[in-house]
Amino acid sequence: MRTLRYEITPEYDGMNVERYLKKVHGYSSRTIVKLKHYDRGMYLNGAHTRTIDLLHPGDVLEITFLDSEEHGVEHFIRSNRQVQIVYEDHDLIVFNKPADMPCHQSCGHAADTLANVFAAHCDKLGMDLMYRPLNRLDRDTSGAVLVAKNRFAAATVTNNFHKTYQAILDGIPPQMEGRVDAPIRREFPEEMRRIVADDGQRAVTNYRVLAQRGNLSLVDFVLETGRTHQIRVHMAYLGCPVLGDELYGRKSELISRQALHCRHIAFPQPVSREEIRVDCPLLPDMQELCIKMGLNLDINE
């Protein structure tokens, strides 16, 4: 359960509760509808309030998110695997997800996912929270996964955060800095593999080469769209696939998985609106490879 307390200041005199929540604090209509159905969702000066009620200076509006009324993690198998937490507050948590770990549970992965790690963390907090990952990484892509602890945080931050990826490529991009604007679709309807094709969905990837050594390059990526496998498909399209990517490139003796990592993530703190910027260091396999190849690990921009 998360309760937010707002003290009404003079500039909002006469504004109704719904308008105040939407215009001042960015609540969505969907979130407000949900709050209306909670017994203690919206209280004004200690009493239940309606969205049409007017606010006055000195009033105290309390908003409570009762995640316990939803499906939490009480039935999840707990994982004892240690996953680095690089940021946490009352509303959000950022994990530095390892490779070989799915974000979500599935038929073949009931106990070894980030959801199971989150469930174990909830036990430490003494809370039964709903698992709300706001971004998703492939099983063998490592790095930042942002999880909301409550509905308000999820509604506030969804589609309002920015990520930077880093990858080691098996090859050198044609330019030191560039933009790939090439549509992507499934190669075959029932297959996972994607290809660049004129009839695909628009996909835009910005890249910048940070360092190179021999036939390897360390590259930064910022995505304008979020297509499945976007970086992997676009780099293969340029002729320099992600190192170790067996689906779009080739197996590598240098690393046992695709060398792709979500390095930075930036988002607004849901209550304070402060911009939070988090760095998720490269995991040991990519770090060791960078050192071995003489690539620069000190470039964090």
Secondary structure, DSSP 8 states (H G I E B T S, - for coil): -EEEEEE--GGGTT-BHHHIIIIIH---HHHHHHHHTSTTSEEETTEE--TT-B--TT-EEEEEE-GGGS--STTS--------EEEE-SSEEEEEE-TT--SS-BTTBSSSSHHHHHHHHHHHHT-----EESS---TT-EEEEEEESSHHHHHHHTT--EEEEEEEEES--SSSEEEEE--EEESSTT-S-EEE-TTSB--EEEEEEEEEETTEEEEEEEESS--TTHHHHHHHHHT--BTT-TTTS---SS-SS--EEEEEEEEE-TTT--EEEEE----HHHHHHHHHTT--S----
